């Protein structure tokens, strides 16, 4: 399943294309919006309307990313009347993200984005500081810990 040209395929499409499952999993979690949704769902189930309000995203964006996460079997929903309540299906995901946080802390957050195959490295840092701080904050909430400084360098 493809979300859009920028977000990339989800795990099942990656695996079908011959990408190893571990690479496909990390690819599905490489999207900021999906990480924000996962961070929110780690605090408890939510409806699409809740996620759009809390994350400041369009309904269509949230729905597409939830569909991808469902396709990956990381998120599922339960219907209650006409409403759908989404939740995480795999508690191991929180362990994985907690380990990622520990790795980032151990490396001093010295992470940069790998260049796309069609581009050359520019030496730029991974994300603008505002986005990095938000991701650190969300990741800290996932693990119940505050990331030192709440920002990635």
Secondary structure, 3 states (H helix, E strand, C coil): CECCCCCCECHHHHHHCCCCHHHHHHHHCCCHHHHHHHHHHCCCCECHHHHHHHHCCCHHHHHHHHHHHHHCCCEEEEEECCEEEEEECCCHHHHHHHHHHHHHHHCCCCCCCCCCCCCCCCCCCCCCHHHHHHHHHHHHHHHCCCCHHHCCC
